[in-house]
Amino acid sequence: MTNTTTTPNSLDGLAFEKALAELEQIVSRLERGDVPLEESIAIFERGEQLKKHCDALLKKAEARIDKITITASGEATVEPLDIEN
């Protein structure tokens, strides 16, 4: 099996989709249970880094989403999306 894991410091600029795909590979490998202990620990740590990276990218994307509403007069207004409600 080819190791497609990038170095731990390479998260800068790593796209969400690529980070998620790598995280899914790690989960799959760990679930199979055929990875030696030391490697399991290393890829688990990489998975934690990827999870944090994905969370940060999602929060950044959420901050950029705007809610478009139409006023009574028919004008469109843009305001930050309130994701809490």
N, CA, C and O of each residue as an XYZ file, in Angstrom:
340
protein
N       0.833     -1.181      0.000
C       0.000      0.000      0.000
C       0.878      1.244      0.000
O       1.826      1.340      0.779
N       0.564      2.192     -0.869
C       1.328      3.419     -0.962
C       0.897      4.379      0.133
O      -0.297      4.563      0.373
N       1.859      4.982      0.787
C       1.558      5.936      1.844
C       1.376      7.306      1.214
O       2.330      7.890      0.699
N       0.129      7.831      1.256
C      -0.162      9.127      0.652
C      -0.215     10.229      1.696
O      -0.587     11.361      1.384
N       0.151      9.915      2.921
C       0.127     10.911      3.984
C       1.242     11.922      3.761
O       2.393     11.560      3.515
N       0.876     13.195      3.853
C       1.874     14.244      3.708
C       2.491     14.526      5.065
O       2.047     13.993      6.082
N       3.511     15.360      5.079
C       4.181     15.645      6.339
C       3.278     16.472      7.244
O       2.441     17.229      6.752
N       3.435     16.338      8.570
C       2.568     17.045      9.505
C       2.557     18.552      9.326
O       1.548     19.193      9.620
N       3.642     19.131      8.857
C       3.711     20.578      8.713
C       3.090     21.065      7.415
O       3.078     22.270      7.161
N       2.577     20.174      6.593
C       2.076     20.568      5.283
C       0.583     20.873      5.277
O      -0.032     20.850      4.211
N      -0.013     21.154      6.415
C      -1.441     21.455      6.456
C      -1.755     22.825      5.884
O      -2.869     23.047      5.409
N      -0.805     23.749      5.917
C      -1.039     25.073      5.343
C      -1.331     24.926      3.856
O      -0.538     24.358      3.106
N      -2.469     25.440      3.449
C      -2.841     25.383      2.046
C      -3.477     24.081      1.619
O      -3.858     23.938      0.457
N      -3.603     23.118      2.530
C      -4.227     21.844      2.190
C      -5.730     22.051      2.083
O      -6.367     22.484      3.043
N      -6.295     21.747      0.935
C      -7.723     21.941      0.698
C      -8.546     21.030      1.607
O      -8.104     19.943      1.981
N      -9.732     21.481      1.950
C     -10.631     20.723      2.818
C     -10.865     19.320      2.265
O     -10.795     18.339      3.005
N     -11.140     19.226      0.978
C     -11.457     17.935      0.365
C     -10.284     16.957      0.471
O     -10.485     15.773      0.741
N      -9.077     17.444      0.263
C      -7.892     16.583      0.359
C      -7.639     16.171      1.808
O      -7.284     15.024      2.080
N      -7.822     17.105      2.731
C      -7.640     16.795      4.145
C      -8.654     15.766      4.594
O      -8.315     14.833      5.321
N      -9.895     15.928      4.168
C     -10.947     14.983      4.535
C     -10.681     13.597      3.936
O     -10.884     12.582      4.602
N     -10.232     13.558      2.696
C      -9.917     12.276      2.058
C      -8.790     11.563      2.805
O      -8.852     10.353      3.017
N      -7.768     12.308      3.199
C      -6.664     11.708      3.945
C      -7.142     11.212      5.307
O      -6.738     10.142      5.762
N      -8.000     11.989      5.949
C      -8.554     11.587      7.239
C      -9.376     10.310      7.097
O      -9.300      9.428      7.952
N     -10.151     10.205      6.036
C     -10.939      8.992      5.788
C     -10.036      7.773      5.576
O     -10.353      6.673      6.028
N      -8.912      7.978      4.886
C      -7.956      6.885      4.689
C      -7.391      6.414      6.029
O      -7.252      5.215      6.275
N      -7.073      7.368      6.878
C      -6.519      7.035      8.201
C      -7.530      6.245      9.009
O      -7.188      5.226      9.610
N      -8.771      6.705      9.029
C      -9.820      6.007      9.774
C      -9.981      4.588      9.252
O     -10.102      3.643     10.032
N      -9.983      4.442      7.945
C     -10.119      3.124      7.332
C      -8.978      2.193      7.744
O      -9.206      1.034      8.091
N      -7.762      2.706      7.703
C      -6.595      1.897      8.088
C      -6.673      1.482      9.552
O      -6.387      0.335      9.894
N      -7.061      2.418     10.414
C      -7.146      2.106     11.839
C      -8.281      1.118     12.120
O      -8.143      0.247     12.979
N      -9.383      1.245     11.414
C     -10.509      0.322     11.605
C     -10.163     -1.098     11.175
O     -10.638     -2.063     11.773
N      -9.337     -1.228     10.138
C      -8.927     -2.573      9.693
C      -8.095     -3.266     10.761
O      -8.136     -4.489     10.890
N      -7.341     -2.484     11.527
C      -6.562     -3.041     12.624
C      -5.300     -3.768     12.215
O      -4.729     -4.501     13.022
N      -4.851     -3.588     10.993
C      -3.652     -4.285     10.531
C      -2.417     -3.382     10.487
O      -1.451     -3.673      9.781
N      -2.459     -2.292     11.242
C      -1.352     -1.336     11.275
C      -0.570     -1.560     12.575
O      -1.170     -1.649     13.646
N       0.744     -1.651     12.490
C       1.553     -1.811     13.701
C       1.302     -0.671     14.689
O       0.931      0.433     14.290
N       1.503     -0.941     15.958
C       1.193      0.009     17.025
C       1.830      1.379     16.815
O       1.138      2.396     16.867
N       3.134      1.418     16.579
C       3.814      2.708     16.420
C       3.243      3.502     15.247
O       3.052      4.713     15.347
N       2.976      2.825     14.150
C       2.399      3.508     12.992
C       0.967      3.954     13.298
O       0.543      5.023     12.859
N       0.229      3.144     14.043
C      -1.133      3.517     14.448
C      -1.122      4.812     15.233
O      -1.950      5.694     15.004
N      -0.187      4.925     16.156
C      -0.078      6.145     16.966
C       0.238      7.344     16.067
O      -0.363      8.409     16.207
N       1.177      7.161     15.153
C       1.586      8.256     14.266
C       0.438      8.701     13.362
O       0.207      9.899     13.201
N      -0.280      7.748     12.772
C      -1.362      8.156     11.872
C      -2.565      8.671     12.653
O      -3.319      9.499     12.141
N      -2.759      8.201     13.875
C      -3.814      8.757     14.721
C      -3.529     10.233     15.012
O      -4.429     11.071     14.944
N      -2.274     10.540     15.335
C      -1.887     11.933     15.586
C      -2.085     12.789     14.341
O      -2.543     13.929     14.428
N      -1.738     12.235     13.185
C      -1.965     12.950     11.920
C      -3.463     13.171     11.723
O      -3.881     14.236     11.269
N      -4.260     12.179     12.060
C      -5.707     12.314     11.952
C      -6.248     13.432     12.822
O      -7.146     14.167     12.409
N      -5.708     13.563     14.021
C      -6.112     14.650     14.914
C      -5.781     16.009     14.295
O      -6.581     16.942     14.368
N      -4.605     16.114     13.690
C      -4.211     17.366     13.029
C      -5.156     17.672     11.865
O      -5.575     18.815     11.679
N      -5.481     16.650     11.093
C      -6.376     16.835      9.952
C      -7.774     17.239     10.407
O      -8.411     18.085      9.779
N      -8.250     16.644     11.485
C      -9.570     16.981     12.024
C      -9.606     18.450     12.437
O     -10.556     19.164     12.117
N      -8.587     18.893     13.136
C      -8.521     20.296     13.560
C      -8.459     21.225     12.342
O      -9.092     22.281     12.320
N      -7.696     20.819     11.344
C      -7.567     21.614     10.118
C      -8.927     21.726      9.417
O      -9.323     22.813      8.996
N      -9.632     20.608      9.296
C     -10.949     20.614      8.656
C     -11.934     21.463      9.448
O     -12.699     22.229      8.863
N     -11.925     21.337     10.764
C     -12.800     22.155     11.610
C     -12.534     23.649     11.390
O     -13.467     24.441     11.263
N     -11.260     24.020     11.346
C     -10.901     25.425     11.143
C     -11.371     25.924      9.778
O     -11.874     27.041      9.660
N     -11.208     25.094      8.751
C     -11.653     25.490      7.413
C     -13.171     25.633      7.362
O     -13.679     26.546      6.711
N     -13.899     24.756      8.032
C     -15.357     24.852      8.064
C     -15.810     26.114      8.792
O     -16.733     26.793      8.343
N     -15.170     26.427      9.901
C     -15.524     27.646     10.636
C     -15.243     28.886      9.798
O     -16.013     29.846      9.818
N     -14.149     28.861      9.071
C     -13.808     29.990      8.200
C     -14.855     30.134      7.089
O     -15.250     31.248      6.747
N     -15.296     29.015      6.535
C     -16.314     29.047      5.478
C     -17.642     29.549      6.040
O     -18.323     30.347      5.395
N     -18.011     29.094      7.222
C     -19.256     29.546      7.843
C     -19.245     31.057      8.061
O     -20.273     31.716      7.908
N     -18.108     31.592      8.410
C     -17.996     33.024      8.647
C     -18.191     33.825      7.364
O     -18.530     35.007      7.417
N     -17.986     33.205      6.236
C     -18.098     33.893      4.952
C     -19.496     33.808      4.348
O     -19.800     34.511      3.385
N     -20.343     32.953      4.908
C     -21.679     32.757      4.349
C     -22.575     33.921      4.764
O     -22.602     34.318      5.929
N     -23.288     34.447      3.812
C     -24.218     35.534      4.067
C     -25.645     35.063      3.821
O     -25.894     34.155      3.029
N     -26.564     35.702      4.517
C     -27.980     35.415      4.324
C     -28.554     36.533      3.463
O     -28.394     37.713      3.775
N     -29.218     36.156      2.385
C     -29.844     37.129      1.498
C     -31.335     37.119      1.811
O     -31.984     36.073      1.782
N     -31.861     38.293      2.108
C     -33.292     38.405      2.394
C     -33.896     39.461      1.475
O     -33.201     40.335      0.957
N     -35.198     39.355      1.290
C     -35.931     40.313      0.480
C     -36.799     41.144      1.417
O     -37.582     40.606      2.200
N     -36.648     42.458      1.326
C     -37.434     43.353      2.178
C     -38.866     43.444      1.644
O     -39.167     42.945      0.559
N     -39.743     44.089      2.421
C     -41.140     44.256      2.017
C     -41.254     45.033      0.708
O     -42.192     44.834     -0.063
N     -40.287     45.920      0.466
C     -40.313     46.712     -0.773
C     -39.696     45.970     -1.958
O     -39.637     46.508     -3.063
N     -39.239     44.744     -1.732
C     -38.697     43.936     -2.822
C     -37.200     44.058     -3.017
O     -36.650     43.482     -3.956
N     -36.531     44.798     -2.145
C     -35.084     44.943     -2.262
C     -34.371     43.784     -1.569
O     -34.819     43.292     -0.533
N     -33.266     43.362     -2.151
C     -32.452     42.301     -1.551
C     -31.466     42.926     -0.580
O     -30.820     43.927     -0.889
N     -31.359     42.333      0.581
C     -30.347     42.773      1.560
C     -29.480     41.577      1.914
O     -29.911     40.425      1.857
N     -28.251     41.886      2.279
C     -27.296     40.850      2.657
C     -26.850     41.102      4.080
O     -26.471     42.217      4.435
N     -26.898     40.047      4.903
C     -26.448     40.141      6.283
C     -25.763     38.837      6.657
O     -25.992     37.810      6.018
N     -24.928     38.867      7.682
C     -24.260     37.627      8.090
C     -25.271     36.557      8.484
O     -26.282     36.862      9.116
N     -25.014     35.350      8.127
C     -25.882     34.230      8.459
C     -25.753     33.929      9.939
O     -24.643     33.768     10.447
N     -26.877     33.851     10.635
C     -26.907     33.503     12.049
C     -27.110     31.996     12.140
O     -28.241     31.513     12.104
N     -26.005     31.254     12.259
C     -26.102     29.798     12.258
C     -26.526     29.225     13.590
O     -26.748     28.020     13.701
N     -26.643     30.069     14.609
C     -27.090     29.605     15.920
C     -28.582     29.379     15.943
O     -29.063     28.548     16.714
N     -29.339     30.100     15.113
C     -30.812     29.989     15.112
C     -31.302     29.197     13.940
O     -32.509     29.007     13.785
